[in-house]
Amino acid sequence: MINIAIMGNGPTELLPDLTKYKNEIDVWIGADRGALVLIDHGIEVGYALGDFDSINKSEKDRIKKVSKEYQQ
């Protein structure tokens, strides 16, 4: 079985410790700023998607660079 997780944007104080799930999830999907949250936690982004209106150009470039797949 493949385990997939989707990370969206939200208050950072409500985020669980993502490193607990790092080895349990096979594919991480970052929706909008959620992709940046994953990157900031050292988690490989399999898919980054959304309109990315909540991030600036340098953050978007960073997401494009490190994500396996990027779709805007």
PDB file of N, H, CA, C and O in Angstrom:
ATOM      1  N   MET A   1       0.843  -1.174   0.000  1.00  0.00           N
ATOM      2  CA  MET A   1       0.000   0.000   0.000  1.00  0.00           C
ATOM      3  C   MET A   1       0.893   1.245   0.000  1.00  0.00           C
ATOM      4  O   MET A   1       1.928   1.279   0.665  1.00  0.00           O
ATOM      5  N   ILE A   2       0.484   2.244  -0.742  1.00  0.00           N
ATOM      6  H   ILE A   2      -0.357   2.216  -1.283  1.00  0.00           H
ATOM      7  CA  ILE A   2       1.203   3.521  -0.801  1.00  0.00           C
ATOM      8  C   ILE A   2       0.494   4.519   0.103  1.00  0.00           C
ATOM      9  O   ILE A   2      -0.726   4.671   0.039  1.00  0.00           O
ATOM     10  N   ASN A   3       1.259   5.191   0.939  1.00  0.00           N
ATOM     11  H   ASN A   3       2.250   5.068   0.992  1.00  0.00           H
ATOM     12  CA  ASN A   3       0.715   6.226   1.819  1.00  0.00           C
ATOM     13  C   ASN A   3       1.001   7.594   1.221  1.00  0.00           C
ATOM     14  O   ASN A   3       2.143   7.923   0.902  1.00  0.00           O
ATOM     15  N   ILE A   4      -0.053   8.383   1.076  1.00  0.00           N
ATOM     16  H   ILE A   4      -0.981   8.115   1.335  1.00  0.00           H
ATOM     17  CA  ILE A   4       0.035   9.720   0.481  1.00  0.00           C
ATOM     18  C   ILE A   4      -0.463  10.736   1.497  1.00  0.00           C
ATOM     19  O   ILE A   4      -1.468  10.512   2.171  1.00  0.00           O
ATOM     20  N   ALA A   5       0.253  11.863   1.601  1.00  0.00           N
ATOM     21  H   ALA A   5       1.069  12.045   1.053  1.00  0.00           H
ATOM     22  CA  ALA A   5      -0.170  12.935   2.506  1.00  0.00           C
ATOM     23  C   ALA A   5      -0.200  14.242   1.741  1.00  0.00           C
ATOM     24  O   ALA A   5       0.648  14.498   0.887  1.00  0.00           O
ATOM     25  N   ILE A   6      -1.183  15.062   2.057  1.00  0.00           N
ATOM     26  H   ILE A   6      -1.872  14.855   2.752  1.00  0.00           H
ATOM     27  CA  ILE A   6      -1.328  16.379   1.442  1.00  0.00           C
ATOM     28  C   ILE A   6      -1.155  17.433   2.522  1.00  0.00           C
ATOM     29  O   ILE A   6      -1.821  17.402   3.557  1.00  0.00           O
ATOM     30  N   MET A   7      -0.237  18.376   2.260  1.00  0.00           N
ATOM     31  H   MET A   7       0.305  18.401   1.420  1.00  0.00           H
ATOM     32  CA  MET A   7       0.009  19.468   3.203  1.00  0.00           C
ATOM     33  C   MET A   7      -0.516  20.758   2.588  1.00  0.00           C
ATOM     34  O   MET A   7      -0.129  21.138   1.483  1.00  0.00           O
ATOM     35  N   GLY A   8      -1.391  21.416   3.313  1.00  0.00           N
ATOM     36  H   GLY A   8      -1.705  21.107   4.211  1.00  0.00           H
ATOM     37  CA  GLY A   8      -1.882  22.723   2.908  1.00  0.00           C
ATOM     38  C   GLY A   8      -1.275  23.790   3.808  1.00  0.00           C
ATOM     39  O   GLY A   8      -0.459  23.494   4.682  1.00  0.00           O
ATOM     40  N   ASN A   9      -1.674  25.001   3.589  1.00  0.00           N
ATOM     41  H   ASN A   9      -2.337  25.241   2.879  1.00  0.00           H
ATOM     42  CA  ASN A   9      -1.194  26.113   4.399  1.00  0.00           C
ATOM     43  C   ASN A   9      -2.111  26.283   5.609  1.00  0.00           C
ATOM     44  O   ASN A   9      -3.298  25.961   5.554  1.00  0.00           O
ATOM     45  N   GLY A  10      -1.563  26.777   6.663  1.00  0.00           N
ATOM     46  H   GLY A  10      -0.599  27.039   6.708  1.00  0.00           H
ATOM     47  CA  GLY A  10      -2.354  27.016   7.857  1.00  0.00           C
ATOM     48  C   GLY A  10      -1.469  27.541   8.963  1.00  0.00           C
ATOM     49  O   GLY A  10      -0.268  27.730   8.766  1.00  0.00           O
ATOM     50  N   PRO A  11      -2.042  27.774  10.112  1.00  0.00           N
ATOM     51  CA  PRO A  11      -1.247  28.282  11.235  1.00  0.00           C
ATOM     52  C   PRO A  11      -0.146  27.294  11.622  1.00  0.00           C
ATOM     53  O   PRO A  11      -0.428  26.130  11.907  1.00  0.00           O
ATOM     54  N   THR A  12       1.088  27.749  11.633  1.00  0.00           N
ATOM     55  H   THR A  12       1.318  28.694  11.401  1.00  0.00           H
ATOM     56  CA  THR A  12       2.208  26.861  11.928  1.00  0.00           C
ATOM     57  C   THR A  12       2.146  26.302  13.343  1.00  0.00           C
ATOM     58  O   THR A  12       2.658  25.213  13.602  1.00  0.00           O
ATOM     59  N   GLU A  13       1.532  27.029  14.249  1.00  0.00           N
ATOM     60  H   GLU A  13       1.117  27.914  14.039  1.00  0.00           H
ATOM     61  CA  GLU A  13       1.441  26.530  15.625  1.00  0.00           C
ATOM     62  C   GLU A  13       0.510  25.319  15.743  1.00  0.00           C
ATOM     63  O   GLU A  13       0.529  24.631  16.764  1.00  0.00           O
ATOM     64  N   LEU A  14      -0.289  25.052  14.734  1.00  0.00           N
ATOM     65  H   LEU A  14      -0.305  25.611  13.904  1.00  0.00           H
ATOM     66  CA  LEU A  14      -1.181  23.893  14.754  1.00  0.00           C
ATOM     67  C   LEU A  14      -0.593  22.675  14.045  1.00  0.00           C
ATOM     68  O   LEU A  14      -1.200  21.604  14.046  1.00  0.00           O
ATOM     69  N   LEU A  15       0.581  22.832  13.443  1.00  0.00           N
ATOM     70  H   LEU A  15       1.074  23.702  13.442  1.00  0.00           H
ATOM     71  CA  LEU A  15       1.207  21.719  12.730  1.00  0.00           C
ATOM     72  C   LEU A  15       1.748  20.684  13.701  1.00  0.00           C
ATOM     73  O   LEU A  15       2.347  21.028  14.720  1.00  0.00           O
ATOM     74  N   PRO A  16       1.534  19.410  13.379  1.00  0.00           N
ATOM     75  CA  PRO A  16       2.186  18.370  14.186  1.00  0.00           C
ATOM     76  C   PRO A  16       3.668  18.318  13.815  1.00  0.00           C
ATOM     77  O   PRO A  16       4.099  18.996  12.883  1.00  0.00           O
ATOM     78  N   ASP A  17       4.422  17.538  14.520  1.00  0.00           N
ATOM     79  H   ASP A  17       4.071  16.987  15.277  1.00  0.00           H
ATOM     80  CA  ASP A  17       5.829  17.327  14.185  1.00  0.00           C
ATOM     81  C   ASP A  17       5.881  16.450  12.934  1.00  0.00           C
ATOM     82  O   ASP A  17       5.692  15.236  13.010  1.00  0.00           O
ATOM     83  N   LEU A  18       6.135  17.068  11.795  1.00  0.00           N
ATOM     84  H   LEU A  18       6.288  18.054  11.733  1.00  0.00           H
ATOM     85  CA  LEU A  18       6.099  16.348  10.528  1.00  0.00           C
ATOM     86  C   LEU A  18       7.198  15.304  10.402  1.00  0.00           C
ATOM     87  O   LEU A  18       7.060  14.356   9.629  1.00  0.00           O
ATOM     88  N   THR A  19       8.270  15.459  11.137  1.00  0.00           N
ATOM     89  H   THR A  19       8.382  16.230  11.765  1.00  0.00           H
ATOM     90  CA  THR A  19       9.351  14.479  11.051  1.00  0.00           C
ATOM     91  C   THR A  19       8.900  13.099  11.533  1.00  0.00           C
ATOM     92  O   THR A  19       9.499  12.089  11.164  1.00  0.00           O
ATOM     93  N   LYS A  20       7.862  13.051  12.345  1.00  0.00           N
ATOM     94  H   LYS A  20       7.376  13.872  12.645  1.00  0.00           H
ATOM     95  CA  LYS A  20       7.316  11.771  12.790  1.00  0.00           C
ATOM     96  C   LYS A  20       6.776  10.959  11.617  1.00  0.00           C
ATOM     97  O   LYS A  20       6.783   9.729  11.641  1.00  0.00           O
ATOM     98  N   TYR A  21       6.312  11.663  10.598  1.00  0.00           N
ATOM     99  H   TYR A  21       6.306  12.663  10.578  1.00  0.00           H
ATOM    100  CA  TYR A  21       5.667  11.018   9.456  1.00  0.00           C
ATOM    101  C   TYR A  21       6.584  10.891   8.240  1.00  0.00           C
ATOM    102  O   TYR A  21       6.216  10.284   7.233  1.00  0.00           O
ATOM    103  N   LYS A  22       7.770  11.466   8.346  1.00  0.00           N
ATOM    104  H   LYS A  22       8.069  11.958   9.164  1.00  0.00           H
ATOM    105  CA  LYS A  22       8.684  11.537   7.212  1.00  0.00           C
ATOM    106  C   LYS A  22       8.924  10.169   6.564  1.00  0.00           C
ATOM    107  O   LYS A  22       8.940  10.069   5.337  1.00  0.00           O
ATOM    108  N   ASN A  23       9.107   9.138   7.351  1.00  0.00           N
ATOM    109  H   ASN A  23       9.094   9.220   8.348  1.00  0.00           H
ATOM    110  CA  ASN A  23       9.390   7.808   6.810  1.00  0.00           C
ATOM    111  C   ASN A  23       8.148   6.944   6.634  1.00  0.00           C
ATOM    112  O   ASN A  23       8.234   5.837   6.104  1.00  0.00           O
ATOM    113  N   GLU A  24       6.998   7.440   7.073  1.00  0.00           N
ATOM    114  H   GLU A  24       6.929   8.340   7.504  1.00  0.00           H
ATOM    115  CA  GLU A  24       5.758   6.681   6.931  1.00  0.00           C
ATOM    116  C   GLU A  24       5.004   7.026   5.650  1.00  0.00           C
ATOM    117  O   GLU A  24       4.170   6.247   5.188  1.00  0.00           O
ATOM    118  N   ILE A  25       5.292   8.176   5.084  1.00  0.00           N
ATOM    119  H   ILE A  25       5.969   8.809   5.459  1.00  0.00           H
ATOM    120  CA  ILE A  25       4.587   8.645   3.890  1.00  0.00           C
ATOM    121  C   ILE A  25       5.449   8.396   2.667  1.00  0.00           C
ATOM    122  O   ILE A  25       6.631   8.739   2.645  1.00  0.00           O
ATOM    123  N   ASP A  26       4.841   7.791   1.641  1.00  0.00           N
ATOM    124  H   ASP A  26       3.881   7.513   1.659  1.00  0.00           H
ATOM    125  CA  ASP A  26       5.562   7.496   0.402  1.00  0.00           C
ATOM    126  C   ASP A  26       5.575   8.684  -0.552  1.00  0.00           C
ATOM    127  O   ASP A  26       6.574   8.934  -1.226  1.00  0.00           O
ATOM    128  N   VAL A  27       4.473   9.409  -0.608  1.00  0.00           N
ATOM    129  H   VAL A  27       3.662   9.206  -0.061  1.00  0.00           H
ATOM    130  CA  VAL A  27       4.357  10.555  -1.518  1.00  0.00           C
ATOM    131  C   VAL A  27       3.754  11.728  -0.750  1.00  0.00           C
ATOM    132  O   VAL A  27       2.669  11.629  -0.178  1.00  0.00           O
ATOM    133  N   TRP A  28       4.485  12.839  -0.752  1.00  0.00           N
ATOM    134  H   TRP A  28       5.367  12.919  -1.217  1.00  0.00           H
ATOM    135  CA  TRP A  28       3.992  14.073  -0.135  1.00  0.00           C
ATOM    136  C   TRP A  28       3.532  15.020  -1.231  1.00  0.00           C
ATOM    137  O   TRP A  28       4.228  15.218  -2.227  1.00  0.00           O
ATOM    138  N   ILE A  29       2.357  15.603  -1.039  1.00  0.00           N
ATOM    139  H   ILE A  29       1.792  15.442  -0.230  1.00  0.00           H
ATOM    140  CA  ILE A  29       1.807  16.595  -1.959  1.00  0.00           C
ATOM    141  C   ILE A  29       1.708  17.915  -1.199  1.00  0.00           C
ATOM    142  O   ILE A  29       1.119  17.980  -0.120  1.00  0.00           O
ATOM    143  N   GLY A  30       2.287  18.954  -1.769  1.00  0.00           N
ATOM    144  H   GLY A  30       2.766  18.901  -2.646  1.00  0.00           H
ATOM    145  CA  GLY A  30       2.207  20.278  -1.165  1.00  0.00           C
ATOM    146  C   GLY A  30       1.247  21.147  -1.950  1.00  0.00           C
ATOM    147  O   GLY A  30       1.474  21.415  -3.130  1.00  0.00           O
ATOM    148  N   ALA A  31       0.186  21.587  -1.313  1.00  0.00           N
ATOM    149  H   ALA A  31       0.002  21.370  -0.355  1.00  0.00           H
ATOM    150  CA  ALA A  31      -0.792  22.466  -1.952  1.00  0.00           C
ATOM    151  C   ALA A  31      -0.470  23.909  -1.574  1.00  0.00           C
ATOM    152  O   ALA A  31      -0.463  24.274  -0.398  1.00  0.00           O
ATOM    153  N   ASP A  32      -0.207  24.713  -2.587  1.00  0.00           N
ATOM    154  H   ASP A  32      -0.212  24.417  -3.542  1.00  0.00           H
ATOM    155  CA  ASP A  32       0.156  26.113  -2.387  1.00  0.00           C
ATOM    156  C   ASP A  32       1.318  26.243  -1.398  1.00  0.00           C
ATOM    157  O   ASP A  32       2.356  25.606  -1.581  1.00  0.00           O
ATOM    158  N   ARG A  33       1.159  27.040  -0.377  1.00  0.00           N
ATOM    159  H   ARG A  33       0.316  27.557  -0.229  1.00  0.00           H
ATOM    160  CA  ARG A  33       2.223  27.274   0.593  1.00  0.00           C
ATOM    161  C   ARG A  33       2.584  26.003   1.369  1.00  0.00           C
ATOM    162  O   ARG A  33       3.645  25.936   1.989  1.00  0.00           O
ATOM    163  N   GLY A  34       1.719  25.013   1.338  1.00  0.00           N
ATOM    164  H   GLY A  34       0.857  25.068   0.834  1.00  0.00           H
ATOM    165  CA  GLY A  34       2.004  23.740   1.981  1.00  0.00           C
ATOM    166  C   GLY A  34       3.265  23.084   1.436  1.00  0.00           C
ATOM    167  O   GLY A  34       3.959  22.374   2.164  1.00  0.00           O
ATOM    168  N   ALA A  35       3.567  23.317   0.158  1.00  0.00           N
ATOM    169  H   ALA A  35       3.003  23.894  -0.433  1.00  0.00           H
ATOM    170  CA  ALA A  35       4.808  22.786  -0.422  1.00  0.00           C
ATOM    171  C   ALA A  35       6.020  23.396   0.272  1.00  0.00           C
ATOM    172  O   ALA A  35       7.003  22.706   0.540  1.00  0.00           O
ATOM    173  N   LEU A  36       5.944  24.675   0.556  1.00  0.00           N
ATOM    174  H   LEU A  36       5.145  25.235   0.338  1.00  0.00           H
ATOM    175  CA  LEU A  36       7.041  25.356   1.241  1.00  0.00           C
ATOM    176  C   LEU A  36       7.177  24.856   2.681  1.00  0.00           C
ATOM    177  O   LEU A  36       8.289  24.728   3.193  1.00  0.00           O
ATOM    178  N   VAL A  37       6.066  24.577   3.321  1.00  0.00           N
ATOM    179  H   VAL A  37       5.163  24.681   2.905  1.00  0.00           H
ATOM    180  CA  VAL A  37       6.090  24.023   4.680  1.00  0.00           C
ATOM    181  C   VAL A  37       6.835  22.689   4.683  1.00  0.00           C
ATOM    182  O   VAL A  37       7.661  22.437   5.561  1.00  0.00           O
ATOM    183  N   LEU A  38       6.545  21.841   3.706  1.00  0.00           N
ATOM    184  H   LEU A  38       5.874  22.045   2.992  1.00  0.00           H
ATOM    185  CA  LEU A  38       7.230  20.551   3.621  1.00  0.00           C
ATOM    186  C   LEU A  38       8.729  20.742   3.417  1.00  0.00           C
ATOM    187  O   LEU A  38       9.540  20.106   4.090  1.00  0.00           O
ATOM    188  N   ILE A  39       9.090  21.613   2.491  1.00  0.00           N
ATOM    189  H   ILE A  39       8.432  22.130   1.944  1.00  0.00           H
ATOM    190  CA  ILE A  39      10.499  21.872   2.212  1.00  0.00           C
ATOM    191  C   ILE A  39      11.202  22.373   3.467  1.00  0.00           C
ATOM    192  O   ILE A  39      12.308  21.936   3.782  1.00  0.00           O
ATOM    193  N   ASP A  40      10.563  23.284   4.174  1.00  0.00           N
ATOM    194  H   ASP A  40       9.664  23.640   3.918  1.00  0.00           H
ATOM    195  CA  ASP A  40      11.158  23.844   5.395  1.00  0.00           C
ATOM    196  C   ASP A  40      11.348  22.795   6.488  1.00  0.00           C
ATOM    197  O   ASP A  40      12.158  22.981   7.396  1.00  0.00           O
ATOM    198  N   HIS A  41      10.604  21.696   6.401  1.00  0.00           N
ATOM    199  H   HIS A  41       9.946  21.545   5.664  1.00  0.00           H
ATOM    200  CA  HIS A  41      10.737  20.609   7.371  1.00  0.00           C
ATOM    201  C   HIS A  41      11.620  19.471   6.831  1.00  0.00           C
ATOM    202  O   HIS A  41      11.686  18.397   7.428  1.00  0.00           O
ATOM    203  N   GLY A  42      12.288  19.713   5.713  1.00  0.00           N
ATOM    204  H   GLY A  42      12.234  20.586   5.228  1.00  0.00           H
ATOM    205  CA  GLY A  42      13.205  18.722   5.160  1.00  0.00           C
ATOM    206  C   GLY A  42      12.530  17.519   4.533  1.00  0.00           C
ATOM    207  O   GLY A  42      13.115  16.438   4.459  1.00  0.00           O
ATOM    208  N   ILE A  43      11.298  17.706   4.080  1.00  0.00           N
ATOM    209  H   ILE A  43      10.823  18.584   4.140  1.00  0.00           H
ATOM    210  CA  ILE A  43      10.533  16.615   3.487  1.00  0.00           C
ATOM    211  C   ILE A  43      10.488  16.812   1.975  1.00  0.00           C
ATOM    212  O   ILE A  43      10.185  17.900   1.485  1.00  0.00           O
ATOM    213  N   GLU A  44      10.795  15.735   1.244  1.00  0.00           N
ATOM    214  H   GLU A  44      11.041  14.851   1.642  1.00  0.00           H
ATOM    215  CA  GLU A  44      10.798  15.783  -0.213  1.00  0.00           C
ATOM    216  C   GLU A  44       9.372  15.930  -0.745  1.00  0.00           C
ATOM    217  O   GLU A  44       8.481  15.165  -0.377  1.00  0.00           O
ATOM    218  N   VAL A  45       9.170  16.910  -1.606  1.00  0.00           N
ATOM    219  H   VAL A  45       9.895  17.532  -1.905  1.00  0.00           H
ATOM    220  CA  VAL A  45       7.854  17.168  -2.188  1.00  0.00           C
ATOM    221  C   VAL A  45       7.735  16.392  -3.496  1.00  0.00           C
ATOM    222  O   VAL A  45       8.471  16.642  -4.451  1.00  0.00           O
ATOM    223  N   GLY A  46       6.800  15.452  -3.522  1.00  0.00           N
ATOM    224  H   GLY A  46       6.203  15.249  -2.747  1.00  0.00           H
ATOM    225  CA  GLY A  46       6.562  14.687  -4.742  1.00  0.00           C
ATOM    226  C   GLY A  46       5.800  15.510  -5.761  1.00  0.00           C
ATOM    227  O   GLY A  46       6.122  15.495  -6.949  1.00  0.00           O
ATOM    228  N   TYR A  47       4.790  16.228  -5.295  1.00  0.00           N
ATOM    229  H   TYR A  47       4.528  16.240  -4.330  1.00  0.00           H
ATOM    230  CA  TYR A  47       3.963  17.064  -6.159  1.00  0.00           C
ATOM    231  C   TYR A  47       3.683  18.388  -5.460  1.00  0.00           C
ATOM    232  O   TYR A  47       3.273  18.417  -4.299  1.00  0.00           O
ATOM    233  N   ALA A  48       3.906  19.462  -6.166  1.00  0.00           N
ATOM    234  H   ALA A  48       4.239  19.439  -7.108  1.00  0.00           H
ATOM    235  CA  ALA A  48       3.552  20.794  -5.681  1.00  0.00           C
ATOM    236  C   ALA A  48       2.507  21.345  -6.641  1.00  0.00           C
ATOM    237  O   ALA A  48       2.748  21.427  -7.846  1.00  0.00           O
ATOM    238  N   LEU A  49       1.352  21.721  -6.111  1.00  0.00           N
ATOM    239  H   LEU A  49       1.157  21.654  -5.133  1.00  0.00           H
ATOM    240  CA  LEU A  49       0.304  22.232  -6.984  1.00  0.00           C
ATOM    241  C   LEU A  49      -0.519  23.311  -6.320  1.00  0.00           C
ATOM    242  O   LEU A  49      -0.620  23.391  -5.096  1.00  0.00           O
ATOM    243  N   GLY A  50      -1.104  24.138  -7.164  1.00  0.00           N
ATOM    244  H   GLY A  50      -1.022  24.074  -8.159  1.00  0.00           H
ATOM    245  CA  GLY A  50      -1.940  25.232  -6.694  1.00  0.00           C
ATOM    246  C   GLY A  50      -1.687  26.497  -7.477  1.00  0.00           C
ATOM    247  O   GLY A  50      -0.955  26.487  -8.467  1.00  0.00           O
ATOM    248  N   ASP A  51      -2.293  27.596  -7.035  1.00  0.00           N
ATOM    249  H   ASP A  51      -2.888  27.604  -6.231  1.00  0.00           H
ATOM    250  CA  ASP A  51      -2.053  28.876  -7.712  1.00  0.00           C
ATOM    251  C   ASP A  51      -0.894  29.639  -7.080  1.00  0.00           C
ATOM    252  O   ASP A  51      -0.413  30.614  -7.657  1.00  0.00           O
ATOM    253  N   PHE A  52      -0.446  29.218  -5.922  1.00  0.00           N
ATOM    254  H   PHE A  52      -0.837  28.425  -5.453  1.00  0.00           H
ATOM    255  CA  PHE A  52       0.722  29.766  -5.231  1.00  0.00           C
ATOM    256  C   PHE A  52       0.625  31.283  -5.024  1.00  0.00           C
ATOM    257  O   PHE A  52       1.622  31.999  -5.117  1.00  0.00           O
ATOM    258  N   ASP A  53      -0.584  31.752  -4.746  1.00  0.00           N
ATOM    259  H   ASP A  53      -1.394  31.170  -4.671  1.00  0.00           H
ATOM    260  CA  ASP A  53      -0.775  33.183  -4.518  1.00  0.00           C
ATOM    261  C   ASP A  53      -0.384  33.614  -3.100  1.00  0.00           C
ATOM    262  O   ASP A  53      -0.388  34.804  -2.784  1.00  0.00           O
ATOM    263  N   SER A  54      -0.050  32.648  -2.261  1.00  0.00           N
ATOM    264  H   SER A  54      -0.046  31.682  -2.518  1.00  0.00           H
ATOM    265  CA  SER A  54       0.323  32.978  -0.878  1.00  0.00           C
ATOM    266  C   SER A  54       1.841  33.007  -0.672  1.00  0.00           C
ATOM    267  O   SER A  54       2.315  33.096   0.460  1.00  0.00           O
ATOM    268  N   ILE A  55       2.599  32.931  -1.769  1.00  0.00           N
ATOM    269  H   ILE A  55       2.214  32.859  -2.689  1.00  0.00           H
ATOM    270  CA  ILE A  55       4.059  32.956  -1.665  1.00  0.00           C
ATOM    271  C   ILE A  55       4.634  33.979  -2.632  1.00  0.00           C
ATOM    272  O   ILE A  55       3.971  34.399  -3.581  1.00  0.00           O
ATOM    273  N   ASN A  56       5.886  34.375  -2.377  1.00  0.00           N
ATOM    274  H   ASN A  56       6.424  34.034  -1.607  1.00  0.00           H
ATOM    275  CA  ASN A  56       6.536  35.327  -3.283  1.00  0.00           C
ATOM    276  C   ASN A  56       7.320  34.571  -4.366  1.00  0.00           C
ATOM    277  O   ASN A  56       7.378  33.342  -4.357  1.00  0.00           O
ATOM    278  N   LYS A  57       7.911  35.314  -5.282  1.00  0.00           N
ATOM    279  H   LYS A  57       7.863  36.313  -5.290  1.00  0.00           H
ATOM    280  CA  LYS A  57       8.595  34.703  -6.424  1.00  0.00           C
ATOM    281  C   LYS A  57       9.769  33.828  -6.003  1.00  0.00           C
ATOM    282  O   LYS A  57       9.941  32.739  -6.551  1.00  0.00           O
ATOM    283  N   SER A  58      10.573  34.268  -5.056  1.00  0.00           N
ATOM    284  H   SER A  58      10.433  35.153  -4.611  1.00  0.00           H
ATOM    285  CA  SER A  58      11.730  33.465  -4.642  1.00  0.00           C
ATOM    286  C   SER A  58      11.291  32.162  -3.969  1.00  0.00           C
ATOM    287  O   SER A  58      11.939  31.128  -4.134  1.00  0.00           O
ATOM    288  N   GLU A  59      10.201  32.210  -3.217  1.00  0.00           N
ATOM    289  H   GLU A  59       9.675  33.050  -3.083  1.00  0.00           H
ATOM    290  CA  GLU A  59       9.674  30.989  -2.604  1.00  0.00           C
ATOM    291  C   GLU A  59       9.142  30.042  -3.674  1.00  0.00           C
ATOM    292  O   GLU A  59       9.338  28.829  -3.598  1.00  0.00           O
ATOM    293  N   LYS A  60       8.469  30.610  -4.667  1.00  0.00           N
ATOM    294  H   LYS A  60       8.310  31.595  -4.728  1.00  0.00           H
ATOM    295  CA  LYS A  60       7.950  29.796  -5.772  1.00  0.00           C
ATOM    296  C   LYS A  60       9.098  29.145  -6.540  1.00  0.00           C
ATOM    297  O   LYS A  60       9.024  27.968  -6.892  1.00  0.00           O
ATOM    298  N   ASP A  61      10.150  29.905  -6.796  1.00  0.00           N
ATOM    299  H   ASP A  61      10.210  30.861  -6.510  1.00  0.00           H
ATOM    300  CA  ASP A  61      11.317  29.356  -7.496  1.00  0.00           C
ATOM    301  C   ASP A  61      11.947  28.218  -6.694  1.00  0.00           C
ATOM    302  O   ASP A  61      12.384  27.216  -7.259  1.00  0.00           O
ATOM    303  N   ARG A  62      11.988  28.381  -5.400  1.00  0.00           N
ATOM    304  H   ARG A  62      11.634  29.196  -4.941  1.00  0.00           H
ATOM    305  CA  ARG A  62      12.533  27.339  -4.519  1.00  0.00           C
ATOM    306  C   ARG A  62      11.696  26.059  -4.604  1.00  0.00           C
ATOM    307  O   ARG A  62      12.239  24.957  -4.675  1.00  0.00           O
ATOM    308  N   ILE A  63      10.385  26.217  -4.596  1.00  0.00           N
ATOM    309  H   ILE A  63       9.943  27.113  -4.538  1.00  0.00           H
ATOM    310  CA  ILE A  63       9.484  25.066  -4.707  1.00  0.00           C
ATOM    311  C   ILE A  63       9.678  24.370  -6.047  1.00  0.00           C
ATOM    312  O   ILE A  63       9.779  23.145  -6.106  1.00  0.00           O
ATOM    313  N   LYS A  64       9.731  25.152  -7.124  1.00  0.00           N
ATOM    314  H   LYS A  64       9.649  26.148  -7.076  1.00  0.00           H
ATOM    315  CA  LYS A  64       9.939  24.576  -8.460  1.00  0.00           C
ATOM    316  C   LYS A  64      11.235  23.781  -8.531  1.00  0.00           C
ATOM    317  O   LYS A  64      11.290  22.718  -9.149  1.00  0.00           O
ATOM    318  N   LYS A  65      12.262  24.299  -7.900  1.00  0.00           N
ATOM    319  H   LYS A  65      12.217  25.162  -7.398  1.00  0.00           H
ATOM    320  CA  LYS A  65      13.588  23.686  -7.969  1.00  0.00           C
ATOM    321  C   LYS A  65      13.651  22.332  -7.267  1.00  0.00           C
ATOM    322  O   LYS A  65      14.274  21.402  -7.780  1.00  0.00           O
ATOM    323  N   VAL A  66      13.021  22.209  -6.114  1.00  0.00           N
ATOM    324  H   VAL A  66      12.515  22.964  -5.698  1.00  0.00           H
ATOM    325  CA  VAL A  66      13.190  20.993  -5.316  1.00  0.00           C
ATOM    326  C   VAL A  66      12.042  19.983  -5.428  1.00  0.00           C
ATOM    327  O   VAL A  66      12.192  18.840  -4.995  1.00  0.00           O
ATOM    328  N   SER A  67      10.918  20.375  -5.990  1.00  0.00           N
ATOM    329  H   SER A  67      10.795  21.303  -6.342  1.00  0.00           H
ATOM    330  CA  SER A  67       9.789  19.449  -6.111  1.00  0.00           C
ATOM    331  C   SER A  67       9.986  18.537  -7.320  1.00  0.00           C
ATOM    332  O   SER A  67      10.497  18.958  -8.358  1.00  0.00           O
ATOM    333  N   LYS A  68       9.576  17.294  -7.165  1.00  0.00           N
ATOM    334  H   LYS A  68       9.161  16.952  -6.322  1.00  0.00           H
ATOM    335  CA  LYS A  68       9.660  16.356  -8.289  1.00  0.00           C
ATOM    336  C   LYS A  68       8.741  16.793  -9.423  1.00  0.00           C
ATOM    337  O   LYS A  68       9.125  16.764 -10.592  1.00  0.00           O
ATOM    338  N   GLU A  69       7.535  17.193  -9.068  1.00  0.00           N
ATOM    339  H   GLU A  69       7.224  17.216  -8.118  1.00  0.00           H
ATOM    340  CA  GLU A  69       6.543  17.669 -10.046  1.00  0.00           C
ATOM    341  C   GLU A  69       5.973  18.993  -9.553  1.00  0.00           C
ATOM    342  O   GLU A  69       5.719  19.166  -8.361  1.00  0.00           O
ATOM    343  N   TYR A  70       5.775  19.919 -10.474  1.00  0.00           N
ATOM    344  H   TYR A  70       5.980  19.779 -11.442  1.00  0.00           H
ATOM    345  CA  TYR A  70       5.241  21.236 -10.132  1.00  0.00           C
ATOM    346  C   TYR A  70       4.122  21.553 -11.117  1.00  0.00           C
ATOM    347  O   TYR A  70       4.313  21.453 -12.329  1.00  0.00           O
ATOM    348  N   GLN A  71       2.974  21.929 -10.608  1.00  0.00           N
ATOM    349  H   GLN A  71       2.818  22.010  -9.624  1.00  0.00           H
ATOM    350  CA  GLN A  71       1.828  22.257 -11.469  1.00  0.00           C
ATOM    351  C   GLN A  71       1.130  23.497 -10.936  1.00  0.00           C
ATOM    352  O   GLN A  71       0.627  23.511  -9.812  1.00  0.00           O
ATOM    353  N   GLN A  72       1.106  24.535 -11.759  1.00  0.00           N
ATOM    354  H   GLN A  72       1.514  24.524 -12.672  1.00  0.00           H
ATOM    355  CA  GLN A  72       0.413  25.758 -11.356  1.00  0.00           C
ATOM    356  C   GLN A  72      -0.845  25.922 -12.151  1.00  0.00           C
ATOM    357  O   GLN A  72      -1.574  26.895 -11.961  1.00  0.00           O
TER     358      GLN A  72
END
